[in-house]
Amino acid sequence: MRARVPASTSNIGPGFDVLGLALSLYTEVEIAPADALSITATGDGAALSADPDHLAARVVRAVLGHDRVEITIRSEIPIGRGLGSSAALALAAAAAAGAPDPLAVAAAFDGHGENAAASARGGLVAARMIDGAVVARPLALDDRIGIVAIVPDRELRTANARSVLPQTVPFADAVFNLGGLGLLIAGLADVDGLVAAAGADRLHQDARTTLFPEAPALLEALRAAGAVISCWSGAGPTLLGLCRSAAAAASTAEACGGALARFGLTGRVLTLEPDRTGLVITGS
């Protein structure tokens, strides 16, 4: 069987560990019976195909109870960039292996229900783990929204990004984020009401700046170029700009084309759109 899964972003500013949004970058996994495990990968992550502990192989073993399969992976989702590459790969591998609930498998391996849920269902979701299971609900998303992604050529592992977060937060900061989350959900449903303050965060972005000190200036560059909201994508280091239209996203991306170089960084500036389909399975 073959499964195609979109990338995802999570958090989107104040929606820490709650919001997930599927994006138009894809991972495809195809699985066929074989005498022994074989992994062929192209695109992002191709260098990992020789790893016997490859995530796709571990997922297949969990689903099938063995790894006598040929796994073919084609991916355009950058690894370690905060775009849900692990959740997407785990989801696609589980689906291609015939798991009855690929989302549950992906969330168990990746540990992030909002990324896996967005990739599985497409669009914008709110999700959390409840009693060990992913509970996800779709949220309204305006068709007009445009997205810019600044993707540095620098990995930032989620475990490292989590390690710098505080164990407790002030009450005022928790309330600040809850208020921003409400405004953000409303603005994503109707971009005419999207306001810059809805992307502000006090729970994770500032703490993670120690791992990516150029981030504040790049976030400001996105807003100066036309994005209404700029934020980290998941644990980073990808940074997102949310715009009120695809045309605004295109002009923002063009204006930010040299932003990375100005700070001595290399990478890409992409214009993306929400994926509204999610997981697609073909074959039998």
C-alpha positions in Angstrom: 0.0 0.0 0.0 1.0 3.6 -0.5 0.2 6.5 1.9 0.8 10.2 1.4 0.8 12.6 4.3 1.3 16.4 4.6 3.7 18.2 6.8 2.4 20.1 9.8 3.1 23.0 12.0 2.2 23.2 15.6 1.8 25.9 18.3 1.3 28.8 15.9 2.3 31.2 18.7 0.1 30.8 21.7 -1.3 27.4 20.8 1.5 25.5 22.5 1.0 21.7 22.2 -2.7 22.3 21.2 -2.9 23.7 17.6 -1.8 21.8 14.5 -2.0 22.9 10.9 -1.4 20.7 7.8 0.9 22.2 5.2 1.6 21.6 1.5 4.8 19.6 1.8 4.5 15.8 1.6 5.9 12.5 2.6 4.9 9.3 0.8 5.6 5.8 2.0 5.0 2.6 0.0 5.3 -0.8 1.5 5.4 -4.2 -0.3 6.2 -7.7 1.0 9.8 -8.8 0.8 12.1 -11.6 2.1 14.0 -9.1 4.3 13.8 -5.4 5.3 14.8 -3.0 2.6 14.5 0.8 2.8 14.9 3.2 -0.2 14.5 6.9 0.5 14.7 9.9 -1.7 14.4 13.6 -0.9 14.7 14.8 2.6 16.0 12.1 4.9 17.5 10.0 2.1 20.8 9.7 4.0 18.9 7.9 6.9 17.8 4.9 4.7 20.7 2.7 5.8 19.8 3.1 9.5 18.4 -0.3 10.7 16.6 1.6 13.5 14.8 3.9 10.9 11.6 5.3 12.2 9.6 3.8 9.3 11.0 0.3 10.1 10.1 0.6 13.8 6.6 1.6 12.9 6.2 -1.3 10.5 7.5 -3.7 13.1 4.9 -2.4 15.6 2.1 -2.7 13.1 3.0 -6.0 11.4 5.0 -7.8 14.0 7.9 -8.2 11.5 9.9 -6.2 9.1 10.0 -8.5 6.0 9.0 -5.6 3.7 10.4 -3.2 1.2 9.8 0.4 2.3 10.1 3.2 -0.2 10.0 6.7 1.1 9.8 9.9 -0.9 9.8 13.1 1.2 9.9 16.8 0.8 9.5 17.6 4.5 12.8 18.9 6.0 13.9 16.9 9.0 14.4 18.6 12.4 13.0 21.9 11.2 9.7 22.0 13.2 7.5 20.9 10.3 6.3 17.6 11.7 8.6 15.3 9.7 8.6 12.5 12.3 4.8 12.6 12.8 4.3 12.5 9.0 6.6 9.6 8.4 5.2 7.6 11.3 1.7 8.3 10.1 2.5 7.4 6.5 4.4 4.2 7.5 1.6 3.1 9.8 -1.1 3.7 7.1 0.9 1.9 4.4 1.5 -1.0 6.7 -2.3 -1.4 7.2 -2.7 -0.1 10.7 -6.4 0.2 11.6 -5.7 3.5 13.4 -2.6 5.1 11.9 -3.1 8.3 13.9 -2.8 6.4 17.2 0.3 4.7 16.0 1.9 7.9 14.8 1.1 9.8 18.1 2.5 6.9 20.1 5.8 7.1 18.2 6.1 10.8 17.8 4.6 11.9 21.0 2.9 15.0 19.5 -0.8 14.5 19.0 -1.4 17.9 17.3 1.2 17.3 14.5 -0.1 13.8 13.8 -3.7 14.8 13.9 -3.2 17.7 11.5 -1.3 15.5 9.1 -4.0 12.8 9.4 -7.0 15.0 9.0 -5.7 18.0 7.1 -6.6 21.7 7.9 -6.4 23.2 11.3 -7.0 21.1 14.4 -7.0 21.3 18.1 -5.7 18.2 19.7 -4.4 16.7 23.0 -3.7 13.3 24.5 -6.4 12.1 26.8 -5.9 8.8 28.6 -3.3 7.9 26.1 -5.4 8.6 23.0 -5.4 11.5 20.6 -8.6 13.5 20.8 -8.6 16.0 17.8 -11.3 18.4 16.5 -11.3 20.4 13.3 -11.3 24.2 13.5 -12.5 26.6 10.9 -9.8 27.9 8.5 -10.3 30.8 6.1 -9.6 29.8 2.5 -7.8 33.0 1.9 -4.9 32.5 4.3 -1.3 32.4 2.9 1.7 31.1 4.6 5.5 31.9 4.4 8.1 29.6 5.9 11.7 30.6 6.5 13.5 27.2 6.7 17.1 27.5 7.9 19.7 24.9 7.0 20.0 24.1 10.6 18.4 21.3 12.6 16.9 21.8 16.0 15.9 18.6 17.7 12.6 18.7 19.6 14.2 17.2 22.7 16.7 20.0 22.8 14.0 22.6 22.2 12.0 21.1 25.1 14.9 21.0 27.4 15.1 24.8 27.7 11.5 25.3 28.6 10.6 26.4 32.1 8.9 23.9 34.4 6.4 26.5 35.7 5.1 29.7 34.2 3.6 32.8 35.8 -0.1 33.0 36.1 -0.2 36.2 34.0 1.7 34.4 31.2 -0.8 31.6 31.1 -3.7 34.0 30.9 -1.8 36.0 28.2 -1.5 32.9 26.0 -5.1 31.8 26.5 -6.3 35.2 25.4 -4.1 35.1 22.4 -5.2 31.6 21.5 -8.8 32.7 21.4 -8.0 35.6 19.1 -5.8 33.4 16.9 -8.6 30.8 16.4 -11.0 33.5 15.5 -8.5 35.2 13.1 -7.7 31.9 11.4 -11.4 31.4 10.8 -11.8 34.8 9.3 -8.5 36.5 8.2 -10.1 39.9 8.2 -10.0 39.7 12.0 -6.4 38.4 12.2 -4.3 40.7 14.4 -0.6 40.6 15.1 -1.2 40.3 18.9 -2.9 36.9 18.3 0.5 35.4 17.5 2.3 36.5 20.6 3.5 33.9 23.0 5.1 33.7 26.5 5.4 30.0 27.0 8.0 28.7 24.6 9.3 31.0 21.9 11.4 33.3 24.1 13.0 30.4 26.0 13.9 28.7 22.7 15.6 31.8 21.4 18.8 30.7 23.3 19.0 27.9 20.7 18.3 30.2 17.7 19.3 33.7 18.6 18.6 35.1 15.1 14.9 34.2 15.4 13.5 37.4 16.9 15.0 39.5 14.0 13.7 37.1 11.4 10.3 37.1 13.0 10.3 40.9 12.8 11.5 40.7 9.2 8.4 38.6 8.3 6.0 41.1 9.9 7.8 44.0 8.3 7.5 42.3 4.9 3.7 41.9 5.2 2.9 38.9 7.4 0.2 39.7 10.0 1.5 37.1 12.4 5.0 35.6 12.7 5.8 32.7 14.9 8.0 29.6 15.4 6.9 26.5 13.6 6.7 23.8 16.3 10.0 23.6 18.1 11.7 25.4 15.2 14.0 26.5 13.7 11.5 27.1 10.9 9.7 30.4 11.3 6.2 31.1 9.8 4.5 34.2 8.6 0.7 34.1 8.3 -0.8 36.5 5.7 -4.4 37.4 4.7 -4.0 36.1 1.2 -1.8 34.0 -1.0 -0.8 37.1 -2.9 0.4 38.7 0.3 2.3 35.6 1.2 4.1 35.7 -2.2 5.1 39.3 -1.8 6.2 38.6 1.8 8.3 35.7 0.7 9.9 37.7 -2.0 10.8 40.5 0.4 12.2 38.0 2.9 14.3 36.3 0.3 17.6 37.8 1.6 16.7 37.7 5.3 18.6 34.6 6.1 21.8 35.8 4.3 21.6 39.1 6.3 22.2 37.1 9.5 24.8 34.8 8.0 22.4 31.9 7.6 21.6 29.7 4.6 18.2 28.1 3.9 15.0 28.5 2.0 12.0 30.8 2.0 8.9 29.0 0.9 5.3 30.0 0.2 2.9 27.3 1.4 -0.8 26.7 1.7 -2.8 24.6 4.1 -3.4 21.0 3.1 -7.0 20.3 3.6 -7.0 16.6 2.7 -4.6 14.9 5.1 -3.8 11.3 4.9 -4.4 9.6 1.5 -4.1 5.8 1.2 -4.0 4.0 -2.2 -3.5 0.4 -3.1 -4.6 -2.7 -1.1 
